[in-house]
Amino acid sequence: MPRPSVPRRPVVRTEFAVVGAGITGLSVAWALARRGREVAVLDRAAVGHHAGGSHGACRIFRLGYDDPGYVGLAARARGLWGELEEACGERLLHPTPQLTFGPKLAQVRAAMLAAGAACEMLPAAEAMARYPGVSVTGEVLVEPASAVIAADRALAALAALAAPAALAAPAAPAAPADRAGPAGGIGAGVPVTSLADDGRRVVVGTTAGDVEARRVVVCAGPWTAGLLAAGGITVPGSATLEQVAYLAPAAAAAPGSASPASAVPAGSTVPAGSAVPARSAAAQQRGMPIFVHYGGEFAYGLPVPGSDRYKVGIHHGGPPVDPDRQDQAADPALGSRIERAARTFLPGFDPRPVRVERCVYDNSPDADFIVDRIGNVVIGCGTSGHGFKFGPLLGEWLAALAADAAGQRDRRRAAPSSGAIPGHQRRFGLGRFSAGNPPRAGGRPTGSA
Ligand SMILES: Cc1cc2nc3c(=O)[nH]c(=O)nc-3n(C[C@H](O)[C@H](O)[C@H](O)COP(=O)(O)OP(=O)(O)OC[C@H]3O[C@@H](n4cnc5c(N)ncnc54)[C@H](O)[C@@H]3O)c2cc1C
């Protein structure tokens, strides 16, 4: 009697599989692809989709952290951004000076000086004469090496560079509107449902079939912990739903119809919709710098490349969220805090947003990234709202961990046994959360957006 045929799940075999096509996962894929390695990238949705942490037009690139370690890492990341720009033939970082001010100014300055990064301290009046678009008090640190990252262009460039060397991922099932079918080696619309590491290879279960890989790199943002928990790997963290506002220039008024906004002291407000005189409005909107109010409420802002819009937000301002149940509607309470920051710091812009965007943060308990490898599973997550600028560096680290046999950490051991990320295992490895090795004093967050 013929045996009943058992339907076989389709299997794709590859050297490396990457879960997550945000900035971290795509950077890993590019780092592996440019080493000539075979890689499949799997994401439950299309590159740049709105439920992840990497979507939107722009992000801040800066060296200015209150910790010389991060200043040095940002400088290393800057070099890799240059290599990416060269590889894709497109400018992705738009040099834009940055004004840093606020309660942690002295720590940022000290960290930058310790790391040998260029910066200049100015009294507020001088800073505002140079950059009339930002209203400040006290002292201001001017950082000349900052830039606005064209974030959406960076994702597209990485996806295009990674795909030709990547392996076809399993075909996506019927794709909902926010999901695309597989593009090159990027399987979009392919949720990963399980991971099983048998010590020789990892079977990555997806809704479209299995992928067998020698190593898997999990860069699934705030979904990482849930995905790894089933395989017995604990990754601590929490998600928050943040909000940013896009502002348009304030309307220019007829001369004499309003008091000059530049005369409004920081801390007081420009009435909503108030017009500013034509000459000062134009000056305030031209050559807008990035700003970071470091410490305190942590407001930040940046000009949107190729547009007259200005993006503003509050770092770690949003409420906790289940990443699978995000309500993308504008949060009025957060909106009024952002509007207050706009009135305080941005005299040339109408503080009422023309558009609001929500975006999820993937927070580690101490705001440091999580970069580690357990068996054949490499983990890159916990970017805590400041990971975009480090994308290419995280990609290099994670690709090296995936490709390096010596980097393996035995999953049964409590403490990390390797220096797989030279000099950084203690800070970024999962071992820092082990019993007897509590998170660093000060908790989170050290950096801003
Ligand atoms: C409002 C806002 C402003 C920010 N500003 C800055 C800034 O100015 N400068 C800066 O450096 N950083 C900034 N950041 C932080 C930065 O954007 C993030 O740290 C970074 O984008 C996180 O990227 P990621 O690839 O790790 O995660 P994500 O972009 O979230 O990608 C994870 C991916 O994994 C996929 N995935 C999850 N689970 C599965 C599964 N089971 N199967 C398949 N796929 C799965 C998801 O669909 C998602 O696409 C900001 C973040 C936000 C939200």
PDBQT file of the ligand as one rigid body, heavy atoms in Angstrom, charges set to zero:
ROOT
HETATM    1  C1  LIG A 501      11.546  58.421  17.433  1.00  0.00    +0.000 C 
HETATM    2  C2  LIG A 501      12.924  57.852  17.359  1.00  0.00    +0.000 A 
HETATM    3  C3  LIG A 501      13.998  58.691  17.168  1.00  0.00    +0.000 A 
HETATM    4  C4  LIG A 501      15.294  58.181  17.140  1.00  0.00    +0.000 A 
HETATM    5  N1  LIG A 501      16.335  59.030  16.901  1.00  0.00    +0.000 NA
HETATM    6  C5  LIG A 501      17.576  58.526  16.820  1.00  0.00    +0.000 A 
HETATM    7  C6  LIG A 501      18.657  59.386  16.484  1.00  0.00    +0.000 A 
HETATM    8  O1  LIG A 501      18.466  60.574  16.235  1.00  0.00    +0.000 OA
HETATM    9  N2  LIG A 501      19.900  58.851  16.411  1.00  0.00    +0.000 N 
HETATM   10  C7  LIG A 501      20.138  57.518  16.650  1.00  0.00    +0.000 A 
HETATM   11  O2  LIG A 501      21.305  57.096  16.587  1.00  0.00    +0.000 OA
HETATM   12  N3  LIG A 501      19.119  56.677  16.950  1.00  0.00    +0.000 NA
HETATM   13  C8  LIG A 501      17.861  57.148  17.032  1.00  0.00    +0.000 A 
HETATM   14  N4  LIG A 501      16.817  56.325  17.304  1.00  0.00    +0.000 N 
HETATM   15  C9  LIG A 501      17.081  54.900  17.611  1.00  0.00    +0.000 C 
HETATM   16  C10 LIG A 501      17.235  54.057  16.361  1.00  0.00    +0.000 C 
HETATM   17  O3  LIG A 501      16.345  54.450  15.363  1.00  0.00    +0.000 OA
HETATM   18  C11 LIG A 501      17.031  52.597  16.772  1.00  0.00    +0.000 C 
HETATM   19  O4  LIG A 501      17.960  52.317  17.816  1.00  0.00    +0.000 OA
HETATM   20  C12 LIG A 501      17.279  51.644  15.627  1.00  0.00    +0.000 C 
HETATM   21  O5  LIG A 501      16.599  52.044  14.461  1.00  0.00    +0.000 OA
HETATM   22  C13 LIG A 501      16.826  50.227  16.016  1.00  0.00    +0.000 C 
HETATM   23  O6  LIG A 501      17.071  49.394  14.902  1.00  0.00    +0.000 OA
HETATM   24  P1  LIG A 501      16.959  47.809  14.978  1.00  0.00    +0.000 P 
HETATM   25  O7  LIG A 501      17.289  47.326  13.619  1.00  0.00    +0.000 OA
HETATM   26  O8  LIG A 501      17.772  47.310  16.114  1.00  0.00    +0.000 OA
HETATM   27  O9  LIG A 501      15.441  47.514  15.343  1.00  0.00    +0.000 OA
HETATM   28  P2  LIG A 501      14.147  47.675  14.417  1.00  0.00    +0.000 P 
HETATM   29  O10 LIG A 501      14.296  48.796  13.460  1.00  0.00    +0.000 OA
HETATM   30  O11 LIG A 501      12.962  47.704  15.318  1.00  0.00    +0.000 OA
HETATM   31  O12 LIG A 501      14.136  46.350  13.561  1.00  0.00    +0.000 OA
HETATM   32  C14 LIG A 501      13.736  45.109  14.083  1.00  0.00    +0.000 C 
HETATM   33  C15 LIG A 501      13.061  44.351  12.954  1.00  0.00    +0.000 C 
HETATM   34  O13 LIG A 501      12.836  43.005  13.358  1.00  0.00    +0.000 OA
HETATM   35  C16 LIG A 501      11.651  42.565  12.751  1.00  0.00    +0.000 C 
HETATM   36  N5  LIG A 501      11.116  41.426  13.487  1.00  0.00    +0.000 N 
HETATM   37  C17 LIG A 501      10.766  41.403  14.776  1.00  0.00    +0.000 A 
HETATM   38  N6  LIG A 501      10.326  40.180  15.117  1.00  0.00    +0.000 NA
HETATM   39  C18 LIG A 501      10.394  39.422  14.006  1.00  0.00    +0.000 A 
HETATM   40  C19 LIG A 501      10.065  38.074  13.721  1.00  0.00    +0.000 A 
HETATM   41  N7  LIG A 501       9.571  37.248  14.663  1.00  0.00    +0.000 N 
HETATM   42  N8  LIG A 501      10.217  37.639  12.458  1.00  0.00    +0.000 NA
HETATM   43  C20 LIG A 501      10.711  38.448  11.491  1.00  0.00    +0.000 A 
HETATM   44  N9  LIG A 501      11.047  39.737  11.716  1.00  0.00    +0.000 NA
HETATM   45  C21 LIG A 501      10.894  40.203  12.956  1.00  0.00    +0.000 A 
HETATM   46  C22 LIG A 501      10.739  43.792  12.846  1.00  0.00    +0.000 C 
HETATM   47  O14 LIG A 501       9.690  43.711  11.902  1.00  0.00    +0.000 OA
HETATM   48  C23 LIG A 501      11.705  44.939  12.584  1.00  0.00    +0.000 C 
HETATM   49  O15 LIG A 501      11.696  45.321  11.225  1.00  0.00    +0.000 OA
HETATM   50  C24 LIG A 501      15.514  56.798  17.315  1.00  0.00    +0.000 A 
HETATM   51  C25 LIG A 501      14.419  55.934  17.481  1.00  0.00    +0.000 A 
HETATM   52  C26 LIG A 501      13.138  56.450  17.488  1.00  0.00    +0.000 A 
HETATM   53  C27 LIG A 501      11.998  55.496  17.674  1.00  0.00    +0.000 C 
ENDROOT
TORSDOF 0
